[in-house]
Amino acid sequence: MGVYKRGNTWQAIVRIKGHETVAHTFDTKAQAEEWHEETRFEIRRGRYFSRKEVENTTLAEALDRYEREILPSKKSQRPVRVVIRQWLAHPLAKRALVSIRGSDIAAWRDHRLKTLSPNTVRLDLALLSHLFTIAIKEWGMTGLVNPVQQIRKPKLPKGRDRRLNPGELDRIVKASCSPLLPEIIRFALETAMRRGEITGMTWKLVDLKKRTATLLDTKNGEKRIVPLSLEAVRILSGIPRRIDGQVWGLEDQSVTRAFERAVSRARAVYKKECEEKKGNPDPSFLVDITFHDLRHEATSRFFELGFDATKVKEITGHKTYSMLSRYTHLKAEDIAIEMDRLEKRKVEDLSEKLK
């Protein structure tokens, strides 16, 4: 058996007559034995390719190269950079790419799911998978296998359908300490724009006369022109113009943190009021609300106003109708009222024809 223990590691050596000796080091005996058998099998059937580069390249080195060569071409670089830093801090980063197995990634996945959401773990896995794909297809690391493709991806929960309850908006706005946050909240509800689209707005791409805001940098990478309601125009007209040309002059995370603090303060005030009145606070009131829920709320309101899916899709910038449906959860009671209204109109039209 060509597997030997060397200190705290295990070395696998394959010697076959007529072929160069191949060796590699692993953390466990099982990994070394598995690699030894697979390599012998590939050599005997003429499928083995030299893996010197891939065996000498650690995950950390591959991540550094990915950051230098691939990351600059991505639209959103900061979130990817954060994920790269997280992978670099993990013990797997010290391992050679070829030694990383699906079982290693599965163990990492299960550990991360204890503290992080399935979607966050999926995004982290997506980066690693893309790195292996680039290494195989573009960096010429022949014989490398993508371990992410060998495991189950975390199952995503059902899409959020959080709508604002009566009174929540007013309380959140009242609890806002930032002078701009109330206007940003109202603007988000008028336009269904994403947080990043709002904070990235510039005055040169806003036309208050035509009532439009042009977005060049959207999530799906396509230009979008957002129609502005009269209320949205009123909000923008009341904002002082900045020297740098930015509409709001705030970072994405600043808006998120300010919104979270406002919701927390509003909930605290509400609970105190209930205590003073000796009543029990509603456990769902001012709980589990995110800034992105405002986009969901605005999109749902567009449908409730009577806009069809084509118009709403044009406003919100969703790529497909199936994606759009995740954000549109119309209340059954509202649909029932609309059915009554349409039925009444049908009867009135028939009566007119019979006259």
Residue frames relative to the residue before (quaternion, step in Angstrom):
aa qw qx qy qz dx dy dz
M 1.0000 0.0000 0.0000 0.0000 0.00 0.00 0.00
G 0.2912 -0.7977 0.5036 0.1590 3.60 -0.72 1.00
V 0.4997 0.6143 -0.4493 0.4137 3.55 0.94 0.91
Y 0.0199 0.8190 -0.5679 0.0793 3.58 -0.66 1.12
K 0.3978 -0.6997 0.5390 0.2484 3.54 -1.14 0.67
R 0.0212 -0.7834 0.6208 -0.0224 3.55 -0.93 1.00
G 0.8121 -0.1166 0.0303 0.5709 3.53 -0.14 1.33
N 0.7897 -0.2481 0.2153 0.5181 3.57 -0.68 -1.15
T 0.6853 0.4504 -0.2819 0.4981 3.59 1.27 0.10
W 0.3479 -0.7104 0.5708 0.2203 3.53 -1.38 0.17
Q 0.1737 -0.7914 0.5806 0.0798 3.56 -0.90 0.97
A 0.1694 -0.7641 0.6172 0.0808 3.53 -0.99 0.97
I 0.0483 -0.7971 0.6017 -0.0134 3.60 -0.85 1.03
V 0.1178 -0.7833 0.6088 0.0443 3.55 -0.87 1.01
R 0.0000 -0.7868 0.6159 -0.0385 3.57 -0.70 1.16
I 0.0956 0.7752 -0.6153 0.1065 3.56 -0.63 1.15
K 0.5341 -0.6585 0.4305 0.3095 3.56 -0.80 1.04
G 0.7994 0.2587 -0.2161 0.4973 3.54 -0.92 0.97
H 0.7306 0.3332 -0.2215 0.5533 3.58 1.25 0.06
E 0.5704 -0.6042 0.4256 0.3585 3.56 -1.05 0.68
T 0.5242 -0.6214 0.4803 0.3292 3.55 -1.14 0.66
V 0.1329 -0.7882 0.5994 0.0424 3.54 -0.92 0.95
A 0.0264 0.8064 -0.5886 0.0510 3.58 -0.89 0.93
H 0.0341 0.7877 -0.6147 0.0210 3.52 -1.22 0.56
T 0.3328 -0.7519 0.5431 0.1702 3.57 -1.17 0.65
F 0.0848 -0.8038 0.5887 0.0064 3.57 -1.02 0.89
D 0.5846 -0.5925 0.4296 0.3503 3.54 -1.29 0.32
T 0.8028 0.1949 -0.0919 0.5560 3.59 1.06 -0.71
K 0.6179 -0.5537 0.4168 0.3712 3.53 -1.26 0.45
A 0.6316 0.5516 -0.3336 0.4307 3.58 0.98 -0.85
Q 0.6538 0.5065 -0.3141 0.4663 3.59 0.97 -0.85
A 0.6531 0.5218 -0.3061 0.4555 3.57 0.99 -0.88
E 0.6689 0.4974 -0.3017 0.4628 3.58 0.94 -0.88
E 0.6405 0.5283 -0.3234 0.4538 3.58 0.98 -0.83
W 0.6697 0.4882 -0.2957 0.4751 3.57 0.93 -0.93
H 0.6267 0.5578 -0.3308 0.4321 3.60 1.00 -0.86
E 0.6930 0.4738 -0.2781 0.4668 3.59 0.85 -0.95
E 0.6581 0.5119 -0.3109 0.4562 3.59 0.94 -0.90
T 0.6703 0.5068 -0.2998 0.4517 3.58 0.94 -0.90
R 0.6325 0.5207 -0.3275 0.4707 3.61 0.96 -0.86
F 0.6446 0.5316 -0.3138 0.4509 3.57 0.94 -0.91
E 0.6878 0.4886 -0.2825 0.4566 3.60 0.89 -0.98
I 0.6471 0.5202 -0.3261 0.4520 3.60 0.97 -0.84
R 0.6837 0.5022 -0.2940 0.4404 3.61 0.83 -0.98
R 0.7406 0.3763 -0.2212 0.5109 3.61 1.10 -0.57
G 0.5360 -0.6773 0.3763 0.3353 3.54 1.26 0.31
R 0.5105 0.6593 -0.4103 0.3692 3.56 1.18 0.45
Y 0.5517 0.6480 -0.3893 0.3524 3.58 1.22 -0.22
F 0.1004 -0.7651 0.6346 0.0415 3.52 -1.04 0.89
S 0.5981 -0.5791 0.4063 0.3766 3.55 -1.06 0.67
R 0.1326 -0.8149 0.5629 0.0376 3.52 -0.80 1.03
K 0.2022 0.8234 -0.5147 0.1274 3.57 1.12 0.48
E 0.6842 0.4829 -0.3052 0.4534 3.58 0.85 -0.92
V 0.7078 0.4589 -0.2798 0.4584 3.55 0.81 -0.98
E 0.6655 0.4966 -0.3083 0.4640 3.58 1.08 -0.64
N 0.7042 0.4338 -0.2594 0.4986 3.57 1.20 -0.46
T 0.6346 0.5164 -0.3279 0.4724 3.59 1.29 -0.07
T 0.2629 -0.7667 0.5666 0.1483 3.57 -0.69 1.09
L 0.6554 -0.4923 0.3866 0.4227 3.54 -1.28 0.30
A 0.6214 0.5505 -0.3420 0.4402 3.60 1.01 -0.79
E 0.6676 0.4926 -0.2998 0.4710 3.60 0.95 -0.88
A 0.6462 0.5123 -0.3159 0.4693 3.57 1.04 -0.78
L 0.6358 0.5256 -0.3224 0.4642 3.58 1.04 -0.78
D 0.6326 0.5244 -0.3280 0.4661 3.58 1.00 -0.81
R 0.6671 0.4907 -0.3003 0.4734 3.58 0.95 -0.88
Y 0.6195 0.5454 -0.3289 0.4588 3.56 1.04 -0.82
E 0.6612 0.5119 -0.3026 0.4574 3.57 0.96 -0.90
R 0.6876 0.4825 -0.2817 0.4637 3.58 1.01 -0.80
E 0.8079 0.3492 -0.1453 0.4518 3.56 0.80 -1.03
I 0.7758 0.3673 -0.1794 0.4806 3.59 0.95 -0.84
L 0.6394 0.5807 -0.3302 0.3808 3.56 0.90 -0.92
P 0.6413 0.5495 -0.3597 0.3968 3.68 0.84 -0.77
S 0.6640 0.5052 -0.3098 0.4560 3.61 1.15 -0.47
K 0.5931 0.5789 -0.3651 0.4241 3.59 1.25 -0.18
K 0.5404 -0.6503 0.4365 0.3075 3.55 -1.07 0.80
S 0.7743 0.2134 -0.1111 0.5852 3.58 0.88 -0.96
Q 0.1100 -0.8536 0.5085 0.0261 3.57 -0.17 1.28
R 0.6149 0.5978 -0.3614 0.3659 3.59 0.97 -0.78
P 0.6763 0.4764 -0.3259 0.4576 3.67 0.78 -0.85
V 0.6404 0.5211 -0.3260 0.4605 3.60 1.03 -0.78
R 0.6327 0.5371 -0.3289 0.4507 3.56 1.01 -0.82
V 0.6239 0.5392 -0.3326 0.4576 3.58 1.04 -0.78
V 0.6648 0.4970 -0.3026 0.4685 3.58 0.94 -0.91
I 0.6184 0.5419 -0.3400 0.4564 3.59 1.02 -0.78
R 0.6486 0.5161 -0.3162 0.4614 3.59 0.96 -0.86
Q 0.6437 0.5242 -0.3224 0.4549 3.58 1.02 -0.78
W 0.6623 0.4882 -0.3068 0.4784 3.58 0.98 -0.82
L 0.6370 0.5404 -0.3309 0.4390 3.61 1.01 -0.76
A 0.6774 0.4951 -0.2859 0.4629 3.57 1.13 -0.64
H 0.5998 0.5767 -0.3573 0.4243 3.59 1.25 -0.25
P 0.6112 -0.5799 0.3947 0.3666 3.64 -1.07 0.68
L 0.5779 0.5978 -0.3789 0.4063 3.62 1.10 -0.56
A 0.5647 0.6273 -0.3808 0.3776 3.58 1.16 -0.56
K 0.6642 0.5074 -0.3043 0.4569 3.59 1.15 -0.55
R 0.6005 0.5886 -0.3451 0.4170 3.57 1.27 -0.31
A 0.5385 -0.5887 0.4880 0.3540 3.55 -1.24 0.52
L 0.6212 -0.5738 0.3779 0.3770 3.57 -1.05 0.73
V 0.6866 0.5134 -0.2884 0.4264 3.55 0.90 -0.96
S 0.6698 0.5136 -0.3025 0.4428 3.59 1.15 -0.49
I 0.5778 0.5917 -0.3799 0.4143 3.59 1.24 -0.25
R 0.1538 -0.8204 0.5500 0.0278 3.55 -0.59 1.21
G 0.6736 -0.4738 0.3803 0.4208 3.51 -1.32 0.22
S 0.6233 0.5500 -0.3355 0.4433 3.59 1.05 -0.74
D 0.6123 0.5399 -0.3455 0.4628 3.60 1.10 -0.68
I 0.6878 0.4769 -0.2777 0.4716 3.56 0.91 -0.95
A 0.6235 0.5392 -0.3392 0.4533 3.58 1.04 -0.75
A 0.6466 0.5086 -0.3151 0.4733 3.60 1.01 -0.81
W 0.6300 0.5220 -0.3219 0.4765 3.57 1.04 -0.82
R 0.6411 0.5443 -0.3112 0.4425 3.58 0.95 -0.94
D 0.6933 0.4844 -0.2816 0.4532 3.57 0.80 -1.00
H 0.6422 0.5171 -0.3226 0.4649 3.58 1.04 -0.75
R 0.6814 0.4949 -0.2905 0.4544 3.60 0.90 -0.91
L 0.6401 0.5526 -0.3293 0.4201 3.59 1.04 -0.74
K 0.5466 0.6158 -0.3973 0.4051 3.58 1.24 -0.24
T 0.8078 0.2441 -0.1057 0.5260 3.58 1.11 -0.64
L 0.7563 0.3471 -0.1934 0.5198 3.61 1.20 -0.37
S 0.5918 -0.5813 0.4257 0.3615 3.56 -1.23 0.46
P 0.6331 -0.5447 0.3870 0.3909 3.61 -1.14 0.53
N 0.6499 0.5255 -0.3300 0.4388 3.59 0.99 -0.77
T 0.6298 0.5283 -0.3311 0.4634 3.60 1.01 -0.78
V 0.6606 0.4962 -0.3036 0.4747 3.58 0.95 -0.89
R 0.6314 0.5307 -0.3344 0.4560 3.61 0.98 -0.78
L 0.6574 0.5085 -0.3141 0.4589 3.60 0.97 -0.83
D 0.6389 0.5149 -0.3207 0.4731 3.58 1.03 -0.78
L 0.6522 0.5037 -0.3029 0.4788 3.57 1.03 -0.81
A 0.6188 0.5614 -0.3427 0.4295 3.57 1.05 -0.76
L 0.6343 0.5212 -0.3321 0.4644 3.58 1.02 -0.77
L 0.6731 0.4957 -0.3014 0.4587 3.58 0.87 -0.95
S 0.6414 0.5286 -0.3185 0.4558 3.56 1.00 -0.84
H 0.6556 0.5068 -0.3073 0.4679 3.57 0.97 -0.86
L 0.6101 0.5495 -0.3462 0.4539 3.59 1.05 -0.76
F 0.6767 0.4793 -0.2971 0.4734 3.61 0.87 -0.91
T 0.6300 0.5347 -0.3335 0.4538 3.59 1.02 -0.77
I 0.6544 0.5016 -0.3018 0.4786 3.58 0.98 -0.87
A 0.6442 0.5328 -0.3227 0.4438 3.58 0.96 -0.90
I 0.6911 0.4799 -0.2722 0.4670 3.58 0.99 -0.85
K 0.7852 0.3839 -0.1825 0.4504 3.56 0.76 -1.10
E 0.8048 0.3012 -0.1408 0.4917 3.59 0.97 -0.81
W 0.7353 0.3978 -0.2414 0.4928 3.58 1.08 -0.61
G 0.4645 -0.7405 0.3973 0.2793 3.55 1.32 0.13
M 0.3642 0.7272 -0.5066 0.2862 3.59 1.07 0.61
T 0.1674 -0.8441 0.5071 0.0478 3.53 0.35 1.35
G 0.7958 0.3073 -0.2297 0.4685 3.54 -1.02 0.82
L 0.5268 0.6242 -0.4167 0.3990 3.58 1.24 -0.14
V 0.2064 -0.7679 0.5978 0.1015 3.56 -1.05 0.84
N 0.4136 -0.6977 0.5280 0.2518 3.57 -0.99 0.87
P 0.2912 -0.8004 0.4952 0.1715 3.65 -0.29 1.19
V 0.5758 0.6000 -0.3815 0.4036 3.60 1.17 -0.51
Q 0.6509 0.5246 -0.3118 0.4516 3.57 1.11 -0.66
Q 0.6497 0.5329 -0.3086 0.4457 3.58 1.27 -0.21
I 0.7104 0.4259 -0.2616 0.4955 3.59 1.23 -0.03
R 0.5608 -0.5732 0.4751 0.3621 3.54 -1.35 0.26
K 0.3703 -0.7086 0.5518 0.2371 3.56 -0.99 0.80
P 0.5857 -0.5779 0.4203 0.3826 3.62 -1.07 0.63
K 0.4358 -0.6983 0.5055 0.2586 3.55 -0.94 0.88
L 0.3734 -0.7448 0.5107 0.2122 3.55 -0.77 1.02
P 0.4703 -0.6525 0.5025 0.3171 3.59 -1.05 0.68
K 0.6557 -0.4838 0.3797 0.4381 3.57 -1.26 0.22
G 0.6148 -0.5826 0.3895 0.3619 3.56 -1.10 0.70
R 0.5594 -0.6102 0.4434 0.3436 3.56 -1.12 0.68
D 0.0690 -0.7924 0.6041 0.0481 3.55 -1.08 0.69
R 0.2364 0.8079 -0.5029 0.1960 3.57 1.17 0.66
R 0.0703 -0.7719 0.6316 0.0178 3.55 -0.80 1.08
L 0.5517 -0.6002 0.4551 0.3582 3.56 -1.17 0.48
N 0.3329 -0.7222 0.5723 0.2000 3.55 -0.97 0.90
P 0.6373 -0.5178 0.3850 0.4212 3.60 -1.13 0.48
G 0.7999 0.2890 -0.2279 0.4741 3.56 -0.90 0.98
E 0.5728 0.6174 -0.3905 0.3717 3.60 1.12 -0.47
L 0.6509 0.5340 -0.3285 0.4281 3.59 0.87 -0.91
D 0.6748 0.5006 -0.3027 0.4499 3.59 0.82 -0.97
R 0.6725 0.4977 -0.3039 0.4558 3.58 0.95 -0.82
I 0.6403 0.5164 -0.3289 0.4638 3.59 1.01 -0.78
V 0.6481 0.5142 -0.3096 0.4687 3.56 0.95 -0.90
K 0.6658 0.5124 -0.2966 0.4541 3.58 0.93 -0.90
A 0.7047 0.4607 -0.2585 0.4736 3.57 1.09 -0.73
S 0.4957 0.6706 -0.4233 0.3541 3.60 1.27 -0.05
C 0.2896 -0.7581 0.5612 0.1627 3.56 -0.88 0.95
S 0.6368 0.5189 -0.3251 0.4684 3.58 1.12 -0.64
P 0.4631 -0.6981 0.4660 0.2848 3.61 -0.84 0.90
L 0.6941 0.4768 -0.2783 0.4619 3.60 1.16 -0.53
L 0.5552 0.6583 -0.3955 0.3194 3.59 1.08 -0.64
P 0.6446 0.5124 -0.3588 0.4396 3.67 0.83 -0.78
E 0.6683 0.4915 -0.3059 0.4671 3.59 0.99 -0.79
I 0.6311 0.5224 -0.3323 0.4674 3.58 1.05 -0.75
I 0.6340 0.5282 -0.3282 0.4597 3.59 0.98 -0.82
R 0.6874 0.4725 -0.2866 0.4713 3.57 0.84 -0.96
F 0.6376 0.5293 -0.3234 0.4569 3.57 1.03 -0.80
A 0.6309 0.5329 -0.3278 0.4589 3.59 1.01 -0.80
L 0.6755 0.4910 -0.2902 0.4673 3.58 1.00 -0.81
E 0.6624 0.5008 -0.3041 0.4669 3.59 1.17 -0.52
T 0.8010 0.3298 -0.1316 0.4820 3.59 1.07 -0.71
A 0.2993 -0.7589 0.5111 0.2707 3.63 1.18 -0.53
M 0.3608 0.7356 -0.5004 0.2800 3.60 1.16 0.48
R 0.5260 -0.6212 0.4870 0.3168 3.54 -1.20 0.63
R 0.6803 -0.4930 0.3544 0.4105 3.55 -1.27 0.44
G 0.6975 0.4785 -0.2766 0.4561 3.60 0.82 -1.00
E 0.6298 0.5285 -0.3312 0.4630 3.58 1.10 -0.68
I 0.6514 0.5068 -0.3120 0.4707 3.57 1.05 -0.75
T 0.7130 0.4512 -0.2737 0.4616 3.59 0.77 -0.99
G 0.6830 0.4898 -0.2876 0.4592 3.60 1.17 -0.47
M 0.4268 0.7284 -0.4523 0.2877 3.61 1.25 -0.01
T 0.0935 -0.7639 0.6361 0.0560 3.56 -1.15 0.74
W 0.5942 -0.6162 0.3872 0.3425 3.54 -1.09 0.76
K 0.6221 0.5649 -0.3579 0.4071 3.60 1.04 -0.62
L 0.7171 0.3938 -0.2488 0.5184 3.58 1.25 -0.33
V 0.5946 0.5165 -0.3697 0.4929 3.57 1.29 0.39
D 0.0625 -0.7857 0.6155 0.0076 3.58 -0.84 1.00
L 0.2419 -0.8148 0.5137 0.1171 3.55 -0.15 1.32
K 0.6181 0.5427 -0.3517 0.4468 3.60 1.12 -0.53
K 0.7266 0.3801 -0.2240 0.5267 3.57 0.95 -0.88
R 0.3182 -0.7802 0.4685 0.2656 3.55 1.38 -0.29
T 0.5206 0.5948 -0.4432 0.4228 3.53 0.72 1.16
A 0.1340 -0.7361 0.6549 0.1064 3.54 -1.33 0.47
T 0.2294 -0.7903 0.5566 0.1142 3.57 -0.65 1.11
L 0.1481 -0.7843 0.6002 0.0522 3.54 -0.87 1.02
L 0.1968 -0.8005 0.5586 0.0919 3.56 -0.60 1.14
D 0.7638 0.3080 -0.1518 0.5465 3.57 1.08 -0.74
T 0.1178 0.8060 -0.5652 0.1302 3.59 0.04 1.30
K 0.7009 -0.4825 0.3230 0.4142 3.56 -1.28 0.30
N 0.7479 0.3820 -0.2262 0.4935 3.59 0.95 -0.82
G 0.5669 -0.6590 0.3540 0.3451 3.57 1.29 0.26
E 0.6325 0.5284 -0.3318 0.4590 3.58 1.27 0.10
K 0.5338 -0.6147 0.4814 0.3248 3.53 -1.15 0.71
R 0.0149 -0.7998 0.6000 -0.0101 3.57 -1.05 0.79
I 0.2073 -0.7505 0.6144 0.1273 3.55 -1.07 0.79
V 0.1910 -0.8113 0.5486 0.0657 3.55 -0.53 1.23
P 0.3582 -0.7188 0.5475 0.2351 3.62 -0.79 0.95
L 0.2697 -0.7775 0.5520 0.1342 3.56 -0.99 0.85
S 0.3931 -0.7013 0.5453 0.2370 3.56 -0.85 0.97
L 0.6734 -0.4725 0.3611 0.4392 3.57 -1.25 0.19
E 0.6397 0.5186 -0.3243 0.4655 3.58 1.06 -0.73
A 0.6349 0.5214 -0.3290 0.4657 3.60 1.02 -0.78
V 0.6389 0.5105 -0.3199 0.4785 3.59 1.03 -0.79
R 0.6321 0.5320 -0.3319 0.4552 3.59 0.99 -0.82
I 0.6456 0.5244 -0.3173 0.4555 3.56 0.96 -0.89
L 0.6962 0.4693 -0.2785 0.4663 3.60 0.83 -1.00
S 0.6371 0.5454 -0.3300 0.4333 3.60 1.02 -0.75
G 0.7071 0.4688 -0.2628 0.4596 3.57 1.14 -0.58
I 0.5700 0.5977 -0.3841 0.4127 3.59 1.28 -0.01
P 0.4661 -0.6724 0.4906 0.2998 3.62 -0.84 0.90
R 0.4499 -0.6857 0.4995 0.2791 3.61 -0.97 0.81
R 0.3113 -0.7533 0.5594 0.1507 3.53 -1.00 0.95
I 0.5836 -0.5982 0.4237 0.3494 3.56 -1.17 0.63
D 0.7003 0.4902 -0.2773 0.4386 3.60 1.01 -0.80
G 0.5491 -0.6548 0.3800 0.3541 3.59 1.26 0.01
Q 0.5169 0.6230 -0.4253 0.4048 3.58 1.27 -0.07
V 0.4909 -0.6662 0.4726 0.3030 3.57 -1.07 0.70
W 0.8214 0.2258 -0.0922 0.5156 3.56 0.80 -1.02
G 0.2439 -0.8107 0.5004 0.1811 3.60 1.04 -0.68
L 0.5786 0.5643 -0.3829 0.4474 3.57 1.11 0.69
E 0.4444 -0.6658 0.5302 0.2795 3.56 -1.22 0.59
D 0.6790 -0.5009 0.3528 0.4045 3.56 -1.24 0.51
Q 0.7211 0.4641 -0.2571 0.4455 3.55 0.72 -1.12
S 0.5920 0.5666 -0.3682 0.4392 3.58 1.12 -0.58
V 0.6473 0.5056 -0.3103 0.4786 3.56 1.02 -0.82
T 0.6486 0.5280 -0.3150 0.4487 3.57 0.93 -0.90
R 0.6893 0.4810 -0.2864 0.4599 3.56 0.84 -0.99
A 0.6475 0.5167 -0.3197 0.4599 3.59 0.96 -0.85
F 0.6502 0.5126 -0.3122 0.4659 3.58 1.00 -0.83
E 0.6538 0.5152 -0.3126 0.4577 3.59 0.92 -0.90
R 0.6563 0.5018 -0.3140 0.4679 3.59 0.98 -0.84
A 0.6428 0.5258 -0.3266 0.4513 3.58 0.99 -0.80
V 0.6470 0.5056 -0.3166 0.4748 3.58 0.97 -0.84
S 0.6529 0.5194 -0.3116 0.4547 3.59 0.95 -0.88
R 0.6658 0.4884 -0.3031 0.4758 3.60 0.92 -0.88
A 0.6468 0.5260 -0.3209 0.4494 3.59 0.96 -0.87
R 0.6448 0.5138 -0.3155 0.4697 3.58 1.00 -0.82
A 0.6453 0.5278 -0.3199 0.4502 3.59 0.97 -0.87
V 0.6510 0.5065 -0.3081 0.4740 3.59 0.98 -0.88
Y 0.6457 0.5295 -0.3119 0.4533 3.56 0.98 -0.89
K 0.6655 0.4989 -0.3054 0.4637 3.59 0.91 -0.91
K 0.6395 0.5265 -0.3251 0.4563 3.57 1.01 -0.81
E 0.6324 0.5301 -0.3225 0.4638 3.58 1.02 -0.83
C 0.6523 0.5150 -0.3110 0.4611 3.57 0.99 -0.85
E 0.6417 0.5239 -0.3183 0.4609 3.56 1.01 -0.82
E 0.6588 0.5119 -0.3073 0.4577 3.57 0.97 -0.86
K 0.7101 0.4140 -0.2425 0.5154 3.57 1.14 -0.68
K 0.3959 -0.7418 0.4422 0.3123 3.55 1.42 0.05
G 0.4880 0.6331 -0.4496 0.3986 3.55 0.99 0.91
N 0.4944 -0.6475 0.4900 0.3103 3.54 -1.26 0.31
P 0.4097 -0.7222 0.4946 0.2568 3.61 -0.74 0.99
D 0.5267 -0.6062 0.4945 0.3325 3.56 -1.15 0.69
P 0.4132 -0.7496 0.4546 0.2463 3.64 -0.56 1.09
S 0.7101 0.4420 -0.2654 0.4796 3.61 1.18 -0.37
F 0.5484 0.6357 -0.3923 0.3758 3.59 1.26 -0.27
L 0.8404 0.0046 -0.0614 0.5384 3.60 -0.76 1.11
V 0.5498 0.5609 -0.4070 0.4663 3.56 1.07 0.85
D 0.8450 0.1131 -0.1031 0.5124 3.57 -1.09 0.79
I 0.4230 0.6518 -0.5128 0.3650 3.57 0.73 1.11
T 0.0926 -0.7850 0.6110 0.0422 3.59 -0.87 0.94
F 0.6420 -0.5149 0.3821 0.4203 3.56 -1.22 0.35
H 0.6365 0.5432 -0.3370 0.4317 3.59 1.01 -0.75
D 0.5522 0.6059 -0.3951 0.4146 3.60 1.19 -0.41
L 0.5597 0.5940 -0.3916 0.4248 3.59 1.20 -0.43
R 0.6194 0.5254 -0.3359 0.4769 3.59 1.10 -0.67
H 0.6322 0.5203 -0.3187 0.4776 3.55 1.02 -0.81
E 0.6560 0.5173 -0.2991 0.4611 3.56 0.95 -0.94
A 0.6744 0.4990 -0.2965 0.4565 3.58 0.87 -0.96
T 0.6542 0.5160 -0.3144 0.4549 3.59 0.93 -0.89
S 0.6492 0.5083 -0.3118 0.4722 3.57 0.96 -0.84
R 0.6435 0.5251 -0.3240 0.4530 3.59 1.01 -0.78
F 0.5962 0.5579 -0.3676 0.4452 3.60 1.06 -0.66
F 0.6607 0.4901 -0.3049 0.4798 3.58 0.96 -0.83
E 0.6584 0.5145 -0.3067 0.4558 3.56 1.00 -0.81
L 0.6258 0.5230 -0.3316 0.4742 3.57 1.21 -0.46
G 0.6031 -0.5918 0.3429 0.4103 3.56 1.28 -0.21
F 0.4285 0.6883 -0.4818 0.3324 3.61 1.23 0.14
D 0.3875 -0.7030 0.5334 0.2668 3.59 -1.00 0.73
A 0.7251 -0.4723 0.2910 0.4080 3.56 -1.31 0.36
T 0.6174 0.5610 -0.3483 0.4276 3.59 1.05 -0.74
K 0.6808 0.4807 -0.2850 0.4735 3.58 0.91 -0.92
V 0.6541 0.5103 -0.3186 0.4585 3.58 0.94 -0.89
K 0.6378 0.5312 -0.3223 0.4551 3.58 0.98 -0.85
E 0.6429 0.5217 -0.3158 0.4636 3.58 1.05 -0.77
I 0.6732 0.4967 -0.2911 0.4640 3.57 1.01 -0.81
T 0.7751 0.4032 -0.1961 0.4452 3.56 0.75 -1.09
G 0.4028 -0.7466 0.4527 0.2746 3.58 1.17 -0.50
H 0.3482 0.7140 -0.5307 0.2954 3.59 1.15 0.44
K 0.4951 -0.7025 0.4338 0.2705 3.56 -0.93 0.93
T 0.8081 0.1223 -0.0456 0.5744 3.57 0.97 -0.81
Y 0.6040 -0.5594 0.4222 0.3794 3.54 -1.26 0.37
S 0.6074 0.5520 -0.3603 0.4434 3.59 1.11 -0.60
M 0.6294 0.5125 -0.3306 0.4816 3.59 1.06 -0.72
L 0.6437 0.5360 -0.3138 0.4469 3.54 1.01 -0.85
S 0.6377 0.5613 -0.3339 0.4084 3.58 0.99 -0.82
R 0.5750 0.5969 -0.3809 0.4098 3.60 1.16 -0.50
Y 0.7294 0.4278 -0.2291 0.4822 3.55 1.14 -0.61
T 0.6957 0.4647 -0.2683 0.4776 3.60 1.22 -0.20
H 0.1378 0.7648 -0.6098 0.1559 3.51 -0.21 1.32
L 0.1197 -0.8254 0.5501 0.0434 3.55 0.16 1.29
K 0.5035 -0.6543 0.4745 0.3053 3.53 -1.05 0.77
A 0.5389 -0.6515 0.4298 0.3170 3.58 -0.90 0.93
E 0.6508 0.5275 -0.3264 0.4378 3.58 0.99 -0.80
D 0.6388 0.5139 -0.3251 0.4713 3.58 1.12 -0.69
I 0.6308 0.5188 -0.3335 0.4708 3.57 1.05 -0.75
A 0.6287 0.5411 -0.3340 0.4476 3.59 1.02 -0.79
I 0.6477 0.5111 -0.3099 0.4724 3.57 1.01 -0.84
E 0.6431 0.5173 -0.3142 0.4693 3.55 1.03 -0.84
M 0.6191 0.5383 -0.3368 0.4620 3.59 1.05 -0.76
D 0.6390 0.5188 -0.3182 0.4704 3.58 1.01 -0.82
R 0.6569 0.5229 -0.3105 0.4457 3.55 0.96 -0.90
L 0.6751 0.4890 -0.2908 0.4697 3.57 0.95 -0.89
E 0.6392 0.5229 -0.3205 0.4640 3.57 1.05 -0.80
K 0.6378 0.5250 -0.3171 0.4658 3.55 1.04 -0.83
R 0.6473 0.5139 -0.3157 0.4661 3.57 0.99 -0.86
K 0.6315 0.5436 -0.3269 0.4459 3.58 1.04 -0.84
V 0.6625 0.4991 -0.2986 0.4721 3.58 0.98 -0.89
E 0.6558 0.5124 -0.3156 0.4559 3.57 0.99 -0.84
D 0.6396 0.5181 -0.3225 0.4675 3.59 1.02 -0.78
L 0.6504 0.5101 -0.3148 0.4666 3.58 0.99 -0.80
S 0.6354 0.5343 -0.3234 0.4541 3.57 1.02 -0.81
E 0.6338 0.5364 -0.3183 0.4575 3.56 1.04 -0.83
K 0.6689 0.5097 -0.2982 0.4515 3.57 1.00 -0.85
L 0.6862 0.4961 -0.2798 0.4525 3.57 1.10 -0.72
K 0.5434 0.6339 -0.3978 0.3802 3.59 1.21 -0.30
